[in-house]
Amino acid sequence: MAKVKGLRCRECGKEYPAEPIHVCEFCFGPLEVVYDYEEIKKNISREKIERGPKSLWRYIDILPVEEPKVGLTAGYTPLKKAENLGKVLGLKNLYIKDDSVNHPTLSFKDRVVSVALSKAVEFGFDTAACASTGNLANSVAAHCAQAGLNCFVFIPANLESQKIYGSLVFSPTVVAVEGTYDDVNRLCSEIANELYWAFVNINIRPYYAEGSKTLAFEVVEQLGWRAPDAVVAPAASGSLITKIWKGLKELKLVGLIDEMNTRVYGAQAEGCSPIAQAWREGRDYIKPVKPNTIAKSIAIGNPADGIYALQVTKESRGDWETATDEEIIEGIKLLAETEGIFTETAGGTTIAVLKKLAERGAFKEDEVVVAYITGNGYKTLEVLEGHVKETIRIKPTLSDFKEKILVRV
Amino acid sequence: MAKVKGLRCRECGKEYPAEPIHVCEFCFGPLEVVYDYEEIKKNISREKIERGPKSLWRYIDILPVEEPKVGLTAGYTPLKKAENLGKVLGLKNLYIKDDSVNHPTLSFKDRVVSVALSKAVEFGFDTAACASTGNLANSVAAHCAQAGLNCFVFIPANLESQKIYGSLVFSPTVVAVEGTYDDVNRLCSEIANELYWAFVNINIRPYYAEGSKTLAFEVVEQLGWRAPDAVVAPAASGSLITKIWKGLKELKLVGLIDEMNTRVYGAQAEGCSPIAQAWREGRDYIKPVKPNTIAKSIAIGNPADGIYALQVTKESRGDWETATDEEIIEGIKLLAETEGIFTETAGGTTIAVLKKLAERGAFKEDEVVVAYITGNGYKTLEVLEGHVKETIRIKPTLSDFKEKILVRV
């Protein structure tokens, strides 16, 4: 592949061929895909992208895959101008990038999995797997079904039941591990050392993570080839924020935009905020925490890319903020009531943090601000219990309607 | 509006101005929007549509709305070539039109509601409402939040809890009526006579129903401006099938396609199949039934457009077929396991019926067949209980993994 030079260690810079490996043999740093941007620049143009498929594969020239094999409809989700929410927050150019309707499994994970499993098929794997807080498991199971791969998904045993059924329907083997996500992840790393399985977020991680760049690419294209002034995104492992930033920089590098001064803001749940805590305390390292939050999809206590996410906010002059469980539920409701978009707890965290940032003056009124909504509210319905209005029960008669409903209007 | 001539009674042909009315004063027949196709033909072209927004509003020239006011991201969902499912069914050109990821509320109802509420805003209503089996309620609640309209949704009290929360999050008044959908619908008709509310599927119904035509328009465009040989769609009120057919005919009328020989097949749940029963018995009228099926979203015992749906299958040389509850669940699983798409009971009905039709030779191997998937599986999760594999619980150790999982592989 002319566009991909290989892998490189983020820590010591040692280079490797583009194989299913993820850790530097010398310093144990994480490996990252390195591109030949001069070569890419020759092949890419706004017009070519606009003529491309209505999916994330319109950006294949800056993705580490030769040919899409799976996830052909993933990505290219709506960017919605949020007039109503903008009014509440005093922002005139607020946008929601809405991956709650991503294809096929309703979260941004369909992006990373499409790329990871296309690569896994290229590598010749016949079995795929993941360590997941739920959304990733849904997506891996769905895409393995498409691709005809054997599938094993590993989740914390205490996950929301909705998300478990959202995996089981695709008939993978679902392994419920008694422990936190971090326990699940550790176990999967051990398994990946022993078996030739494509763990999308372990040994395939360098390729997998690149899929998140499309969240930057699409927003810039949808804004009319303009980088936003600020973006707010949730952080679990920290990979998403790191890759949004990489994507924005790449668009400038290959000449698709001339300017990029985007500030990147990170959102974490107060009950699992190791990256935000490091930022507050001025640390450049992460102290692992034990998660205690309803936002299970972002409850990673020992985030693999936490330090790189910190670097992004520093380099971009962004910031971090956290939300309590109560604020997360309020965030879900605020987005629903103003914009008609139903997100899960991770999206509630993003909206709660966006609100706090707006209230403390992080954005100028006219700035173009994009909030990333990464998953669908149907996946975490149970958190709404006791927090929404109740239904009103009536008999099917006009008189009962008048007596029980009309009097309240 | 030059493109819209007005409304016309489907039964006696009497004409009316384009107002919020739905029943003929003389014969009580339903009213339908009538267009000036010569005028539309002058303004429309494939190129203009392709340059339009990536939503159903790219077809505004054949919709009864002046300007979109709400639902700006609805529609334009993926059309997926179903290679795996096609192999199972012996079909080389099978496609899934996937409204399980429609924006924002994950069903085809986002199409009809976008059109209905844009029209309601045009008419000056400040309150919108609907009688719903769940999906419509979700969509009306979401779009009312966007548009700042007061919202009342009426549902049968025994609805899936998932779908109720999927409405409540947007803060409408949810009225749970003790009775079937048909009872709910009757009550809402009475209320619509007394109050100046925009009931999207009652007094706004002529405009609302037009939104379903976009399911025909998009499929034809996504197939490269070619009408499919056959389509399979679920039937509740019968409106969807009627409007898919109207949309296909319109594309030919306005010159966007030269040929249209599509056969339309209707799918109903065995436990609520008044239209399919009429077809089997050669009747041109509907005998209402009392629904008894897990496919609650299509459980309409007295379908308003049933006789028109029958006419469509007759005119198009299509057919009807039904699926039992067990077959519906198998249909959900078959689509998930082959194509990685998770649909609800209505989609399970469609797939089960598609399978039966294929098995009895309704399609030639090479024909282009499109199955309409109208809603998302997250909305009816509870039907999967006891019908999918179980999770396997392990301790977070390699030895437990080997003992409990690896031995099974």
Chai-1 contact restraints between the chains, C-beta under 6 A:
chainA,res_idxA,chainB,res_idxB,connection_type,confidence,min_distance_angstrom,max_distance_angstrom,comment,restraint_id
A,T73,B,P78,contact,1.0,0.0,6.0,A-B,restraint_1
A,T73,B,K80,contact,1.0,0.0,6.0,A-B,restraint_2
A,P78,B,T73,contact,1.0,0.0,6.0,A-B,restraint_3
A,P78,B,H103,contact,1.0,0.0,6.0,A-B,restraint_4
A,K80,B,T73,contact,1.0,0.0,6.0,A-B,restraint_5
A,V101,B,V101,contact,1.0,0.0,6.0,A-B,restraint_6
A,V101,B,H103,contact,1.0,0.0,6.0,A-B,restraint_7
A,H103,B,P78,contact,1.0,0.0,6.0,A-B,restraint_8
A,H103,B,V101,contact,1.0,0.0,6.0,A-B,restraint_9
A,P104,B,G340,contact,1.0,0.0,6.0,A-B,restraint_10
A,P104,B,I341,contact,1.0,0.0,6.0,A-B,restraint_11
A,A142,B,G340,contact,1.0,0.0,6.0,A-B,restraint_12
A,H143,B,G340,contact,1.0,0.0,6.0,A-B,restraint_13
A,A145,B,E337,contact,1.0,0.0,6.0,A-B,restraint_14
A,A145,B,G340,contact,1.0,0.0,6.0,A-B,restraint_15
A,Q146,B,G340,contact,1.0,0.0,6.0,A-B,restraint_16
A,A157,B,R393,contact,1.0,0.0,6.0,A-B,restraint_17
A,Y165,B,L381,contact,1.0,0.0,6.0,A-B,restraint_18
A,Y165,B,L384,contact,1.0,0.0,6.0,A-B,restraint_19
A,L168,B,V388,contact,1.0,0.0,6.0,A-B,restraint_20
A,L168,B,K389,contact,1.0,0.0,6.0,A-B,restraint_21
A,V169,B,A336,contact,1.0,0.0,6.0,A-B,restraint_22
A,V169,B,F342,contact,1.0,0.0,6.0,A-B,restraint_23
A,V169,B,V388,contact,1.0,0.0,6.0,A-B,restraint_24
A,F170,B,A336,contact,1.0,0.0,6.0,A-B,restraint_25
A,S171,B,E337,contact,1.0,0.0,6.0,A-B,restraint_26
A,V174,B,T391,contact,1.0,0.0,6.0,A-B,restraint_27
A,V175,B,I392,contact,1.0,0.0,6.0,A-B,restraint_28
A,V175,B,I394,contact,1.0,0.0,6.0,A-B,restraint_29
A,V175,B,I405,contact,1.0,0.0,6.0,A-B,restraint_30
A,A176,B,T391,contact,1.0,0.0,6.0,A-B,restraint_31
A,A176,B,R393,contact,1.0,0.0,6.0,A-B,restraint_32
A,V177,B,I394,contact,1.0,0.0,6.0,A-B,restraint_33
A,V177,B,P396,contact,1.0,0.0,6.0,A-B,restraint_34
A,E178,B,K395,contact,1.0,0.0,6.0,A-B,restraint_35
A,G179,B,P396,contact,1.0,0.0,6.0,A-B,restraint_36
A,D183,B,P396,contact,1.0,0.0,6.0,A-B,restraint_37
A,L187,B,P396,contact,1.0,0.0,6.0,A-B,restraint_38
A,E190,B,L398,contact,1.0,0.0,6.0,A-B,restraint_39
A,A336,B,V169,contact,1.0,0.0,6.0,A-B,restraint_40
A,A336,B,F170,contact,1.0,0.0,6.0,A-B,restraint_41
A,E337,B,A145,contact,1.0,0.0,6.0,A-B,restraint_42
A,E337,B,S171,contact,1.0,0.0,6.0,A-B,restraint_43
A,G340,B,P104,contact,1.0,0.0,6.0,A-B,restraint_44
A,G340,B,A142,contact,1.0,0.0,6.0,A-B,restraint_45
A,G340,B,H143,contact,1.0,0.0,6.0,A-B,restraint_46
A,G340,B,A145,contact,1.0,0.0,6.0,A-B,restraint_47
A,G340,B,Q146,contact,1.0,0.0,6.0,A-B,restraint_48
A,I341,B,P104,contact,1.0,0.0,6.0,A-B,restraint_49
A,F342,B,V169,contact,1.0,0.0,6.0,A-B,restraint_50
A,Y378,B,Y378,contact,1.0,0.0,6.0,A-B,restraint_51
A,L381,B,Y165,contact,1.0,0.0,6.0,A-B,restraint_52
A,L384,B,Y165,contact,1.0,0.0,6.0,A-B,restraint_53
A,V388,B,L168,contact,1.0,0.0,6.0,A-B,restraint_54
A,V388,B,V169,contact,1.0,0.0,6.0,A-B,restraint_55
A,K389,B,L168,contact,1.0,0.0,6.0,A-B,restraint_56
A,T391,B,V174,contact,1.0,0.0,6.0,A-B,restraint_57
A,T391,B,A176,contact,1.0,0.0,6.0,A-B,restraint_58
A,I392,B,V175,contact,1.0,0.0,6.0,A-B,restraint_59
A,R393,B,A157,contact,1.0,0.0,6.0,A-B,restraint_60
A,R393,B,A176,contact,1.0,0.0,6.0,A-B,restraint_61
A,I394,B,V175,contact,1.0,0.0,6.0,A-B,restraint_62
A,I394,B,V177,contact,1.0,0.0,6.0,A-B,restraint_63
A,K395,B,E178,contact,1.0,0.0,6.0,A-B,restraint_64
A,P396,B,V177,contact,1.0,0.0,6.0,A-B,restraint_65
A,P396,B,G179,contact,1.0,0.0,6.0,A-B,restraint_66
A,P396,B,D183,contact,1.0,0.0,6.0,A-B,restraint_67
A,P396,B,L187,contact,1.0,0.0,6.0,A-B,restraint_68
A,L398,B,E190,contact,1.0,0.0,6.0,A-B,restraint_69
A,I405,B,V175,contact,1.0,0.0,6.0,A-B,restraint_70
